[in-house]
Amino acid sequence: MHPPAIGVTLNNYERGQSTADRLHMAAAGSSLQSQAPVCPGQICLGSVMAIPGRGTIEPRPLEQVLSQARTLLEQYYVTLKQGSDSFNDRFKQVELEVSTTGTYILTKSELLFGAKQAWRNSARCIGRIQSAITVFPPRTSSRSDFRVWNPQLLSYAGYKNADGSIIGDPINVEFTEVCTKLGWQGEGTQWDILPLVLSSATEGPKYYELPTELVLQVHLTHPSYDWFEKLGIRWYGLPAVSGMLFDCGGVEFPAAPFNGWYMSTEIGCRDLCDPQRYNMLEVRSHPHIQPITNTETVAVGMGMDTSTSVNLWKDKALVEKQGVTIVDHHTASSNFMKHMENEQRLRGGCPADWVWIVPPMSGSITPVFHQEMAMYHLKPSFDYQESAWKSHPWKEHAQSGKISVKCKKFHFKQIARAVCLTIRFYRAALLRRIKATVLYATETGKSETYAKRLTEIFNHSFNATVYCMDEFDIEQLPHESLLLIVASTFGNGDAPENGEV
């Protein structure tokens, strides 16, 4: 007889296999576990939008800071494969800093490690592979928080009319009113990009308008329906979450915007089609989107009978809106299953929220639908926090009820200078990386495509360049640190002409 599995047994009904999640046991009762359980008592809160966080903007008690710092540093030095002496020396420094200042400063490498762990621990994210993050100064007792007020760096305004109707994105009505209170004035269209609203330790909130020419927006079209383009539907290309708190080693960072990339169903299924969002599937006149006729939208334009739901017209219309795809939900689901297997092997488990992981469309034909998951909260983490405008001490003028804030606009010349400076820093960083050269030879162009993809991947860690073989100086081969070659035959096994010497 086999001994009983330790931990929570999770079944995969598609494969007929099971695994035991032990990672949640290491988290329970330790500083890895969040202060508020995901599901307290006998109540399951797995489908609640905002998981309860610490619930306060006051700095942590010193004992909690030290406890969580110890846990983070233990994980960090295990990955470095360094002995206990290095850990003990570093933790003594942390204890000294905490005893004198109430907090401590994470090193760049510790912060990088913590950010990766927080992304890895995000139970609601299906694509925990790679992201980008900017971390602003942490919370301390001696100053106000640095905050990015936008829930997302890019989003569309929502204007509420006197009759209760909404122009734009309904989810952003409250934040749009905050921006208006600060002095911003939108054009009142469906697709007004909201300004960035930032506050620092020494200054209150200020808004910064984003030049429209610098915001990547994709206008949706359809390969089979020419009228679709006339709807004027668009979406921005960067999904950057900016309203969450980054909790790392007992230190809290209220401003830490991060982004990954979109999954197709996020835009086509949720943002554009949810009834509480743009609701593009509803059969009514859209006064601010050019309709096909007075009462037609997507479904009617496709010739569907919208008088009954039996024919699944909503599902068909939804499928037709997959005009912008970054990662399709089938690929993302398969990738998550591989990620879950790797995490089970490496850590003995993977926190996952089934309600959020399963895509909102075609769920049952994706592999994640048939996989049981355990939801728990590990630290480091990205946590929900109260909106900045709700906790900010407003000082209104008695007469107008508005805030006097100067709008800081940037001219294109200023932005160009900043871009040039960034490019200079980027080039300097590239020079410090190991050089890698990718060569390709092709007749059909496929090898060139793969070579360029390979170069993009290697550029995350190397200074990689790509050349066609007939453009490369063969005398430079002895000087190459890393050489990768992508080539294939064509026809009857012939070599590509540009790969022959």
SEMAR-543886 format. One record per residue (C-alpha): residue in one letter; x, y, z. Coordinates in Angstrom, 3 decimals, padded with zeros to 6 digits. Each point is the difference from the previous one (the first is absolute). Layout:
N
MARDREN a X Y Z
...
//
This chain:
501
MARDREN m 000.000 000.000 000.000
MARDREN h 001.158 003.517 -000.782
MARDREN p 000.124 002.457 002.900
MARDREN p -002.679 002.708 -000.083
MARDREN a 000.965 003.151 -001.853
MARDREN i 001.044 002.898 002.184
MARDREN g -001.867 003.246 -000.635
MARDREN v -003.129 000.728 -001.998
MARDREN t -000.732 -002.410 -002.848
MARDREN l -000.816 001.754 -003.275
MARDREN n -001.511 -002.052 -002.822
MARDREN n 000.254 000.501 -003.732
MARDREN y -003.144 -001.574 -001.453
MARDREN e 001.144 000.264 -003.606
MARDREN r 003.203 -001.984 000.583
MARDREN g -001.214 -002.113 002.893
MARDREN q 002.978 001.090 002.103
MARDREN s 000.392 001.585 003.425
MARDREN t 002.641 002.014 001.850
MARDREN a 000.445 001.063 003.611
MARDREN d 000.385 003.709 000.721
MARDREN r 002.357 000.410 002.963
MARDREN l 001.005 003.606 -000.586
MARDREN h -003.082 001.332 001.789
MARDREN m 001.105 -001.841 003.154
MARDREN a 003.291 001.905 000.035
MARDREN a -001.953 003.236 -000.288
MARDREN a -002.622 -000.671 002.664
MARDREN g 000.834 001.572 003.309
MARDREN s 003.258 001.568 -001.232
MARDREN s 000.910 003.462 -001.165
MARDREN l -000.502 -001.200 -003.563
MARDREN q -003.747 -000.120 000.614
MARDREN s -002.011 003.182 -000.433
MARDREN q -001.440 001.671 003.095
MARDREN a -003.571 -000.626 -001.118
MARDREN p -000.804 -003.558 -001.197
MARDREN v -001.507 -000.233 -003.457
MARDREN c -002.951 -001.960 001.371
MARDREN p -000.510 000.597 003.758
MARDREN g -002.146 -002.359 002.062
MARDREN q -002.603 -001.978 -001.908
MARDREN i -000.437 002.491 -002.850
MARDREN c 001.613 -000.326 -003.432
MARDREN l 001.007 003.371 -001.449
MARDREN g 001.677 -001.411 -003.084
MARDREN s -002.219 001.982 -002.385
MARDREN v 000.248 003.330 001.837
MARDREN m 001.665 002.604 -002.230
MARDREN a 002.276 001.632 002.603
MARDREN i 001.690 -002.449 002.356
MARDREN p 000.229 001.597 003.476
MARDREN g 003.479 001.393 000.624
MARDREN r 001.652 001.388 003.104
MARDREN g -002.574 002.760 000.023
MARDREN t 002.121 002.860 001.341
MARDREN i 002.441 002.588 -001.290
MARDREN e 001.893 000.085 003.280
MARDREN p 003.516 -001.517 -000.002
MARDREN r 000.328 -003.593 001.167
MARDREN p 001.003 -000.882 003.573
MARDREN l 003.759 -000.582 000.205
MARDREN e -000.344 -003.685 000.894
MARDREN q -002.002 -000.625 -003.189
MARDREN v 002.562 001.865 -002.092
MARDREN l 002.838 -002.112 001.409
MARDREN s -001.955 -003.239 -000.337
MARDREN q -000.846 000.595 -003.658
MARDREN a 003.499 001.318 -000.727
MARDREN r 001.481 -003.208 001.387
MARDREN t -002.294 -002.118 -002.159
MARDREN l 000.830 001.935 -003.164
MARDREN l 003.752 -000.048 000.625
MARDREN e -000.069 -003.733 000.757
MARDREN q -001.627 -000.627 -003.392
MARDREN y 002.388 002.394 -001.706
MARDREN y 003.201 -001.543 001.367
MARDREN v -001.266 -003.509 -000.766
MARDREN t -000.295 000.980 -003.673
MARDREN l 003.519 001.471 000.116
MARDREN k 001.254 -003.263 001.520
MARDREN q 001.998 001.960 002.541
MARDREN g 000.696 -001.195 003.529
MARDREN s -001.629 001.094 003.235
MARDREN d 002.825 002.448 000.748
MARDREN s -001.072 002.281 -002.858
MARDREN f -003.614 -000.148 001.151
MARDREN n 000.893 000.694 003.642
MARDREN d 002.168 002.986 -000.918
MARDREN r -002.737 001.496 -002.149
MARDREN f -002.735 -000.606 002.568
MARDREN k 002.064 001.709 002.708
MARDREN q 000.146 003.074 -002.254
MARDREN v -003.769 -000.152 -000.424
MARDREN e -000.582 -000.312 003.760
MARDREN l 002.170 003.048 000.613
MARDREN e -001.825 002.074 -002.629
MARDREN v -003.438 -001.032 001.271
MARDREN s 000.881 000.748 003.633
MARDREN t 001.168 003.523 -000.889
MARDREN t -002.352 001.029 -002.829
MARDREN g -002.967 -002.380 000.220
MARDREN t 000.712 -001.418 -003.440
MARDREN y 002.907 -001.007 -002.246
MARDREN i 001.183 000.518 -003.557
MARDREN l -000.099 -003.008 -002.303
MARDREN t 002.960 -000.384 -002.331
MARDREN k -000.646 000.123 -003.737
MARDREN s 000.479 -003.757 -000.358
MARDREN e -002.282 -000.724 002.983
MARDREN l -002.682 002.264 -001.448
MARDREN l 000.332 -001.685 -003.392
MARDREN f -000.328 -003.413 001.616
MARDREN g -003.022 001.127 002.015
MARDREN a -001.757 001.424 -003.060
MARDREN k 000.475 -003.274 -001.881
MARDREN q -001.319 -001.954 002.991
MARDREN a -003.047 002.265 000.279
MARDREN w -000.791 -000.587 -003.680
MARDREN r 000.548 -003.716 000.552
MARDREN n -002.381 000.055 002.994
MARDREN s -002.813 001.823 -001.839
MARDREN a -002.800 -002.528 000.315
MARDREN r -002.260 001.798 -002.452
MARDREN c 002.449 000.348 -002.887
MARDREN i -000.002 -002.654 -002.716
MARDREN g 003.235 001.180 -001.656
MARDREN r 002.576 000.146 002.787
MARDREN i 002.963 -000.016 -002.355
MARDREN q 001.443 003.473 -000.414
MARDREN s -000.971 003.556 000.877
MARDREN a 001.408 003.490 000.361
MARDREN i -000.257 002.076 003.180
MARDREN t 000.962 003.441 001.299
MARDREN v 000.376 000.263 003.780
MARDREN f -000.391 003.368 001.730
MARDREN p 001.227 000.748 003.573
MARDREN p -001.542 -002.131 002.775
MARDREN r -002.458 000.926 002.730
MARDREN t 001.547 001.481 003.154
MARDREN s -001.340 001.623 003.158
MARDREN s 001.773 003.300 -000.667
MARDREN r -001.648 000.970 -003.313
MARDREN s -003.044 -000.420 -002.188
MARDREN d -000.212 -002.782 -002.557
MARDREN f 001.091 000.235 -003.601
MARDREN r -003.079 -000.998 -002.026
MARDREN v -001.074 -000.528 -003.565
MARDREN w -003.683 000.870 000.166
MARDREN n -000.956 -001.727 -003.254
MARDREN p -001.228 -003.593 000.464
MARDREN q 001.727 -000.606 -003.353
MARDREN l 002.573 002.236 -001.669
MARDREN l -002.112 000.048 -003.157
MARDREN s -003.782 000.053 000.119
MARDREN y -002.974 001.724 -001.576
MARDREN a -002.073 002.637 001.780
MARDREN g -003.599 -000.598 001.032
MARDREN y -002.445 002.936 000.059
MARDREN k -003.318 -000.306 001.824
MARDREN n -002.866 001.959 -001.547
MARDREN a -002.930 001.567 001.838
MARDREN d -002.326 -002.786 -001.173
MARDREN g 002.317 -002.665 001.464
MARDREN s 001.461 -001.128 -003.329
MARDREN i 003.773 -000.256 -000.339
MARDREN i 002.300 001.047 -002.810
MARDREN g 003.264 -001.951 -000.043
MARDREN d 001.115 -002.702 002.419
MARDREN p -002.411 -000.296 002.957
MARDREN i 002.678 -001.533 002.226
MARDREN n 001.892 003.317 -000.017
MARDREN v -002.864 002.395 000.805
MARDREN e 001.191 000.652 003.562
MARDREN f 003.629 000.544 -000.986
MARDREN t -001.068 002.254 -002.885
MARDREN e -001.860 002.169 002.524
MARDREN v 003.189 000.151 002.098
MARDREN c 001.984 001.165 -003.048
MARDREN t -002.653 002.637 -000.726
MARDREN k 000.217 001.132 003.618
MARDREN l 003.739 000.520 -000.496
MARDREN g -000.650 002.219 -003.022
MARDREN w 000.261 -002.430 -002.920
MARDREN q -002.506 000.399 -002.824
MARDREN g -000.686 -002.839 -002.392
MARDREN e -001.598 000.248 -003.419
MARDREN g -002.993 -002.066 001.073
MARDREN t 000.444 -002.828 -002.520
MARDREN q -000.114 -003.758 000.442
MARDREN w 003.775 -000.248 -000.297
MARDREN d 001.580 002.813 002.041
MARDREN i 003.308 -001.140 001.497
MARDREN l 000.085 000.966 003.679
MARDREN p 003.003 001.993 001.265
MARDREN l 002.599 -001.376 002.390
MARDREN v -000.689 001.144 003.556
MARDREN l 002.978 -000.206 002.359
MARDREN s 000.670 001.090 003.572
MARDREN s 003.272 -000.044 001.916
MARDREN a 001.148 000.300 003.589
MARDREN t 000.306 003.770 -000.308
MARDREN e -002.660 000.908 -002.571
MARDREN g -003.677 -000.714 -000.404
MARDREN p -001.595 -001.486 -003.109
MARDREN k 000.858 001.446 -003.398
MARDREN y -001.230 -001.143 -003.373
MARDREN y 002.113 -000.426 -003.112
MARDREN e -001.674 -000.278 -003.373
MARDREN l 001.311 -002.746 -002.239
MARDREN p 000.678 001.082 -003.601
MARDREN t -002.370 -002.029 -002.159
MARDREN e 002.731 -000.623 -002.578
MARDREN l 001.995 -001.893 002.638
MARDREN v -002.869 -002.275 001.085
MARDREN l -000.231 -003.177 -002.054
MARDREN q -003.663 -000.568 -000.847
MARDREN v -001.220 -002.740 -002.297
MARDREN h -003.093 000.675 -002.126
MARDREN l -001.875 -003.263 -000.352
MARDREN t -001.028 -001.324 -003.380
MARDREN h -001.412 -003.319 -001.153
MARDREN p 001.224 -002.114 -002.930
MARDREN s -003.544 -000.931 -001.089
MARDREN y -002.131 003.012 000.937
MARDREN d 000.980 003.359 -001.479
MARDREN w -002.630 001.817 002.082
MARDREN f 001.800 -001.007 003.199
MARDREN e 002.618 002.705 -000.500
MARDREN k -002.765 002.622 -000.105
MARDREN l -000.806 -000.738 003.644
MARDREN g 003.198 001.813 000.928
MARDREN i 000.919 -002.546 002.664
MARDREN r 003.555 000.240 001.287
MARDREN w 002.123 -001.025 002.970
MARDREN y 003.371 000.953 001.425
MARDREN g 002.890 -002.426 -000.325
MARDREN l 001.602 000.205 003.454
MARDREN p -001.676 -001.737 002.978
MARDREN a 001.828 001.634 002.924
MARDREN v -001.428 -000.445 003.511
MARDREN s 000.964 002.996 002.126
MARDREN g -002.347 000.008 002.992
MARDREN m 001.260 -003.047 001.907
MARDREN l 002.430 -000.137 002.910
MARDREN f 003.282 -001.925 -000.290
MARDREN d 000.687 -001.727 003.342
MARDREN c 003.586 -001.262 000.221
MARDREN g 001.899 -001.201 003.050
MARDREN g -002.084 002.027 002.449
MARDREN v 000.453 003.185 -002.047
MARDREN e -003.050 001.396 -001.810
MARDREN f 000.194 001.854 -003.322
MARDREN p -003.347 001.751 -000.658
MARDREN a 001.174 001.105 -003.462
MARDREN a 001.353 -002.842 -002.128
MARDREN p -001.668 -000.078 -003.441
MARDREN f 000.620 -003.190 -001.975
MARDREN n -001.110 -001.464 -003.282
MARDREN g -000.018 -003.250 -001.877
MARDREN w -001.999 -000.437 -003.209
MARDREN y -003.626 -000.438 -001.000
MARDREN m -001.825 -003.254 -000.479
MARDREN s -002.500 000.195 -002.849
MARDREN t -003.060 -000.603 002.176
MARDREN e 000.906 002.872 002.336
MARDREN i -000.768 002.530 -002.725
MARDREN g -002.517 -001.712 -002.259
MARDREN c -001.933 -001.844 002.697
MARDREN r 000.254 002.117 003.164
MARDREN d 000.966 003.621 -000.730
MARDREN l -002.193 000.428 -003.065
MARDREN c -002.846 -002.412 000.718
MARDREN d -000.651 -000.058 003.765
MARDREN p -003.384 001.679 000.713
MARDREN q 001.665 002.247 002.606
MARDREN r 002.729 001.059 -002.457
MARDREN y -000.416 001.016 -003.670
MARDREN n -002.763 -002.602 -000.523
MARDREN m 000.507 -000.241 -003.758
MARDREN l -002.256 -003.055 -000.280
MARDREN e -003.098 001.816 001.195
MARDREN v -002.522 000.584 -002.761
MARDREN r -000.677 003.737 000.227
MARDREN s 001.081 003.239 -001.572
MARDREN h 003.433 001.249 001.020
MARDREN p -000.249 003.817 -000.301
MARDREN h 003.751 000.470 000.277
MARDREN i 001.047 -002.882 -002.246
MARDREN q -001.033 000.158 -003.615
MARDREN p -002.583 -002.804 -000.332
MARDREN i -000.706 -002.096 -003.049
MARDREN t -003.643 001.146 000.114
MARDREN n -001.901 001.595 002.858
MARDREN t -000.354 -003.179 002.023
MARDREN e 002.779 -002.257 -001.203
MARDREN t 003.221 -000.926 001.747
MARDREN v 002.339 -002.923 -000.493
MARDREN a -002.513 -002.832 000.205
MARDREN v -002.606 001.604 -002.252
MARDREN g 002.661 000.999 -002.507
MARDREN m 000.981 -003.641 -000.306
MARDREN g -003.563 -000.981 -000.872
MARDREN m -000.768 -001.804 003.250
MARDREN d -003.435 -000.471 001.541
MARDREN t 000.307 001.882 003.300
MARDREN s -003.564 -000.619 001.169
MARDREN t 001.005 -003.190 001.800
MARDREN s 003.102 -001.328 001.745
MARDREN v -000.676 -003.572 -001.113
MARDREN n 002.042 000.449 -003.181
MARDREN l 003.011 001.226 002.013
MARDREN w 000.238 003.268 -001.938
MARDREN k 001.952 001.601 002.856
MARDREN d 002.630 -002.727 -000.144
MARDREN k 000.386 000.313 -003.762
MARDREN a 000.267 003.783 000.114
MARDREN l 002.553 -000.324 002.781
MARDREN v 002.197 -002.306 -002.061
MARDREN e -000.053 002.442 -002.899
MARDREN k 001.479 002.730 002.209
MARDREN q 003.360 -001.729 000.345
MARDREN g 001.565 002.577 -002.299
MARDREN v 002.910 000.796 002.336
MARDREN t 001.874 -002.975 001.370
MARDREN i 003.205 000.150 001.944
MARDREN v -000.252 -003.410 001.636
MARDREN d -003.022 -002.139 -000.799
MARDREN h -001.681 -001.662 002.965
MARDREN h 000.703 -003.534 -001.203
MARDREN t 003.755 000.626 -000.200
MARDREN a -000.021 001.843 003.326
MARDREN s -001.860 -002.886 001.655
MARDREN s 002.447 -002.588 -001.326
MARDREN n 002.942 002.132 001.130
MARDREN f -001.497 000.329 003.470
MARDREN m -000.313 -003.778 000.314
MARDREN k 003.726 -000.316 -000.767
MARDREN h 000.722 002.762 002.527
MARDREN m -002.074 -001.810 002.617
MARDREN e 001.892 -003.241 -000.621
MARDREN n 003.340 001.799 000.355
MARDREN e -001.098 001.694 003.225
MARDREN q -001.195 -003.318 001.401
MARDREN r 003.436 -001.446 -000.689
MARDREN l 001.964 003.006 001.276
MARDREN r -002.088 001.229 002.933
MARDREN g -002.499 -002.749 000.717
MARDREN g -002.988 002.040 -001.107
MARDREN c -001.353 003.010 -001.842
MARDREN p -002.550 002.493 001.355
MARDREN a -002.773 000.374 -002.575
MARDREN d -003.488 001.521 -000.019
MARDREN w -002.089 -002.253 -002.240
MARDREN v -002.694 002.658 -000.408
MARDREN w 002.520 002.395 -001.550
MARDREN i 002.285 -002.475 -001.773
MARDREN v -002.725 -001.622 -002.125
MARDREN p -000.604 002.273 -003.037
MARDREN p -003.397 001.725 -000.266
MARDREN m -000.621 -001.590 -003.407
MARDREN s 000.137 -003.669 -001.062
MARDREN g 001.096 -000.867 003.539
MARDREN s -000.842 -003.706 -000.052
MARDREN i 002.128 -000.704 -003.084
MARDREN t 003.129 001.440 001.619
MARDREN p 002.172 -002.290 002.165
MARDREN v -000.197 002.263 003.082
MARDREN f -003.755 -000.586 000.288
MARDREN h 000.582 -003.648 000.942
MARDREN q 002.791 000.719 002.504
MARDREN e -000.756 000.404 003.704
MARDREN m 001.896 002.884 001.586
MARDREN a 000.835 001.226 003.489
MARDREN m -000.295 003.717 000.690
MARDREN y 002.192 001.495 002.711
MARDREN h 001.952 003.214 000.452
MARDREN l 003.796 -000.023 000.093
MARDREN k 002.394 002.871 000.530
MARDREN p 001.671 001.827 -001.724
MARDREN s -003.256 001.012 -001.669
MARDREN f -001.983 002.546 -001.938
MARDREN d -002.945 000.974 002.209
MARDREN y -003.135 002.031 -000.453
MARDREN q 000.008 003.312 001.848
MARDREN e -002.424 002.848 000.522
MARDREN s -000.194 002.442 -002.899
MARDREN a 002.332 002.963 000.485
MARDREN w -002.780 002.593 -000.317
MARDREN k -001.950 -001.639 002.835
MARDREN s 002.833 000.225 002.526
MARDREN h 001.425 003.353 -001.135
MARDREN p -000.669 003.006 002.336
MARDREN w -001.818 002.278 -002.440
MARDREN k 000.184 003.771 000.508
MARDREN e -002.764 001.561 -002.036
MARDREN h -000.704 003.662 -000.653
MARDREN a -003.191 001.014 001.731
MARDREN q -001.464 001.780 -003.026
MARDREN s 000.711 -002.293 -002.913
MARDREN g 000.456 -003.335 001.743
MARDREN k 002.896 -000.716 -002.370
MARDREN i 003.695 -000.481 000.510
MARDREN s 002.349 002.590 -001.426
MARDREN v 002.558 -002.095 -001.824
MARDREN k 002.180 001.074 -002.862
MARDREN c 000.017 -002.321 -002.965
MARDREN k 003.525 -000.917 -000.886
MARDREN k 000.231 -000.583 -003.741
MARDREN f 003.015 -001.314 -001.823
MARDREN h 000.986 001.260 -003.435
MARDREN f 001.120 -002.482 -002.603
MARDREN k 003.544 001.423 000.130
MARDREN q 000.204 -000.788 003.737
MARDREN i -001.227 -003.524 -000.589
MARDREN a 002.487 -000.451 -002.856
MARDREN r 002.853 001.052 002.270
MARDREN a -001.119 -002.491 002.639
MARDREN v -000.163 -002.741 -002.646
MARDREN c 003.524 000.842 -001.218
MARDREN l 001.309 -000.153 003.558
MARDREN t -001.719 -003.348 000.526
MARDREN i 001.517 -001.356 -003.226
MARDREN r 003.461 001.090 001.162
MARDREN f -000.437 -001.815 003.308
MARDREN y -001.361 -003.031 -001.858
MARDREN r 003.029 -000.127 -002.299
MARDREN a 002.330 000.264 002.987
MARDREN a -001.817 -002.910 001.646
MARDREN l 000.269 -002.066 -003.196
MARDREN l 003.756 000.485 -000.135
MARDREN r 000.296 -001.696 003.393
MARDREN r -001.845 -003.084 -001.236
MARDREN i 001.528 -003.068 -001.639
MARDREN k -000.193 000.295 -003.786
MARDREN a -001.984 -002.587 -001.909
MARDREN t -000.246 -000.309 -003.772
MARDREN v -002.861 -001.731 -001.803
MARDREN l 000.570 -001.003 -003.636
MARDREN y -002.683 -001.258 -002.362
MARDREN a -000.229 -001.356 -003.519
MARDREN t -003.344 -000.257 -001.739
MARDREN e -001.826 -000.226 -003.304
MARDREN t -003.594 000.248 001.240
MARDREN g 000.523 002.432 002.868
MARDREN k -000.917 -002.412 002.800
MARDREN s 003.522 -000.283 001.362
MARDREN e 000.259 003.787 000.024
MARDREN t -003.207 000.220 002.040
MARDREN y 001.253 -002.577 002.513
MARDREN a 003.410 001.679 000.193
MARDREN k -001.580 003.344 000.832
MARDREN r -002.184 -001.615 002.658
MARDREN l 003.074 -001.667 001.458
MARDREN t 001.781 003.359 000.060
MARDREN e -002.897 001.596 001.875
MARDREN i 000.136 -002.759 002.609
MARDREN f 003.759 000.225 000.459
MARDREN n -000.152 003.793 000.246
MARDREN h -001.583 -000.380 003.420
MARDREN s 003.403 -001.075 001.344
MARDREN f 002.535 000.477 -002.816
MARDREN n 001.015 002.666 -002.485
MARDREN a -001.284 -001.943 -002.986
MARDREN t 000.162 000.946 -003.675
MARDREN v -001.318 -001.844 -003.032
MARDREN y 001.568 -000.282 -003.476
MARDREN c -000.699 -001.822 -003.209
MARDREN m 002.954 -002.321 -000.662
MARDREN d 000.991 001.717 -003.237
MARDREN e 000.209 003.350 001.835
MARDREN f 002.192 -001.281 002.821
MARDREN d 003.785 000.401 -000.076
MARDREN i 001.236 -003.571 000.402
MARDREN e 003.353 001.239 001.291
MARDREN q -001.784 001.144 003.173
MARDREN l -000.918 -003.580 000.982
MARDREN p 003.035 -000.535 002.302
MARDREN h -000.973 003.123 001.956
MARDREN e -003.595 -001.011 000.681
MARDREN s -000.885 -000.795 003.638
MARDREN l -003.279 -001.738 -000.849
MARDREN l -001.133 -001.023 -003.483
MARDREN l -003.433 -001.385 -000.913
MARDREN i -000.922 -001.159 -003.511
MARDREN v -003.520 -000.461 -001.376
MARDREN a -000.225 -001.625 -003.428
MARDREN s -002.045 -002.550 -001.889
MARDREN t 000.003 -001.720 -003.356
MARDREN f -002.674 000.489 -002.652
MARDREN g -001.303 -001.842 -003.027
MARDREN n 001.893 -003.306 -000.328
MARDREN g 002.280 000.680 002.917
MARDREN d 001.870 002.857 -001.643
MARDREN a 001.844 002.550 002.112
MARDREN p -001.201 003.622 -000.015
MARDREN e 001.996 002.097 -002.447
MARDREN n 000.811 002.658 002.599
MARDREN g 001.497 -002.671 002.271
MARDREN e 002.530 -001.387 -002.455
MARDREN v 003.654 000.937 000.338
//
